[in-house]
Amino acid sequence: MEQEIFNWIKNIVIYMIINTIIMNLLGDKSYKKYVSIVSGMILVLIVISPFTKLMKLDDNLDYFLQYNLFSSTTADYKNQLEQAEEEQDKAVFAGYKEKIKEQVKELLKKDQVYLKSCSINLDEDPKSDTFGEIRGMDITASADETQETGGDSLIIEDIEIGEISMDDKDKKQEVNQPSPLEISIKNELSDFYNMEQGNINISIQGG
């Protein structure tokens, strides 16, 4: 019993010496008060250590510390797992979009139309009832095979643009109207992907 009391007093004295040295080394650092709080908690644990042994509280304290450590580790692992799943979902959706683009490309070729660009809008919300479904498409294509994505580059000559009259504006509005080919392909894509035609925008150059 005397030995335990001696060890207890010795631990307190050693702690006080070390704590004094640390505080002197810190000087007027802004975080000194936080170190002081932690050191105070350590001192309390040292002071009450004999009582915790007598009341067998040390096992409960050890359990409490281990539980908090386990909870912290689990939370970190969960966050890492969620981040990994998010990155995996992005990769899956990217691959899915590429697959759809390839399908669109093949569907257009049946009508001798060649894909230049295709933007796919998917429902990526896992909580949504339409999760994974296509929300919309923006397609640019050409009747010229050389303008297909990955095709040979084109040499574009300078074009002089004259003044635009009211008649020219009317003609421009007529040009912006969907061509029969664009309407036909839009119907085909709508049926193939089971989506509203209004969610499909297609522009065929030279078609």
N, C-alpha and C positions, 0 to 999 in steps of 0.2 A: 504493500500500500504506500509506504514511504517512497519507494522507488518510482511509483507511478506519479506521485505528487511532484517529486523532483523533476521527472521528465516533462511534466506539464508546465512547471515554472520555467524550465530551460527552453522549451519551445516558444513560450511567450517572449522571453528575453531575446532569443535569437531573432524572432520575427520583428520585434521592435527595433533591433539594431539594423536589420536589413531594410526595413521600411523607412527608417530615418535616412539611411544612405541613398535609397532610391529617390526619396522626396527632395533631398538636397541636390541630387544630380538633375532632376527635372527643372529646378529653378522656378521660373514664372511661366512655364509652358501652359498653353490654353487648356490642354487636356489633363492637367495635373489633378483637377477636381474629380475627374472620372476615375483616375488611378487611385485617388484617396478613397472613393466610395468602395471600389473593389477590395482594396487593402483592409478597409474597415470590416467588410463582410468576412474576409479571411480570418481576421482577428477574433471576430465573434465565434466562428467555427472552432478556432483553437481553444478559446476560453470555455466553451460549453462541451468540448469533446469528452471530458470525464463524465459529465452528466448523461450524455448520449449513450455512453457505454454502460453506465449503471441502469439506465432505463431501456437499454437495448434498442435505441433509436438509430444506431449507426447502420443497421441492416436496412431499415426503412429509408434512411437518407440515401444509401447507396442505390437502392431500388429506384428512388425518385430521380436521381441523377442519370441512371442508366435508361430510365423510361424517357426522359427528356432528350437524351442523346439519340435514342432510337427514333423518337418522333421527328427530331430535326433531320436525321439521315433519311427517313422515309419521305419527308416533305421534299428534300433536295432530289431524291431519286424520282419522285413523282413529277417534279418540274422538268427534269431531264427527259423523262419518258414522254411527257406531253409535247415537248419541243421536237423530239425525234418523230413522234406521230405526225406533228404538223408538217415537218419537212418531208416525211414519207407521203402524206396526202398531196402535197404540192407536186411531188414527182409523179404520183399516180395520175393526177389531173392533167399534168403536162403531157404525159404519154397518151392519155385519153383524147386530148385535143388534137395531137398529131395524127392519131388514128382516124379521127373524124375528117381532118383535112385531106388525108389520103383517100378516104371514101368519096368526099366531095370532088376531088380531082378526077377520080375514075368516072363518077357520074356525069361530070361535065364533058369528058372526052367522048362519051357516047353521042353527044350532040355536036361533036367537033368544036368544042369550046375548051379553052385551056386556062387553068387557074393561075392567077398572078399573086393574089394574096387572099387570106381567109382568116378572119378573126372570130373566134368562138367564145360565146358567153355562157358559162355553165353555172348551175346552182350548186355552190360549194358549201352550203350550210347544212351540216349533218342533222340539225334539228328540223329542217324543212321537210314538208311532205313531198316536195319535188326534187329532193336531193339527187344530184347527178344528172338531172335532165338538162337539155339544151334550152337556154333562155332566148338566145338570138344568134344570128349569123350576119356578118358583113363580108360580102364576097366581091372581089374584083377579078374579072376574067377578060379574056381576049379571044377573038376569032382567029388570031394569028398565032400559030404554034411557036414561033420564035420568041414570043413575049411570055411564054409560060415560065413559071418559077423555075430557076435553074437552067433556063434556055440560053441561047446565044445573046450577047449584048447587042443593042440596037444603036445605030447612029441617027440621032435626031437632028434634022436640019432646022435652022432658024425660020420662024414663021412670022410674017408681018401681020399685025392686027390693025385693021382699019377702024374707022369710027362706027359705033353701033347705033343704028337708027331704031325707031320703034318697031319697024318690021322685023329687024334683026332680033330684037328681044322676044317678039312673038315666036319667031322660028326657034330661038334657043329654048323657050318653054316647051315647044313641041318636041325638041330633041330630048329633053329631060323626061318625057313620058316613057314608061317601060315599053320596050319592044316586045313583039309577040314571042321572040325567043327567050327573053328574060322572064316573061310571065310563065312560059311553059316550064322552064327550069325551076322557077320558084315553086310551081305546083308540084313538080316531081320531088323536090327537096322537102316540101311540106308533108307530102305523103310518106316519104321514106323515113323521116325523123319524127313523124307524128307531132308536128308543131304548127302554130299559127303562121299563115303566110305573112302577116304583118310584122312578124319578128325576123323575117328574112329580107335583107337588103342585098341586091345583086346589081352589079354594073358590068355590062359586057361591052368592051371597046371594040368597035368595028363590027358589032353584031346587030 
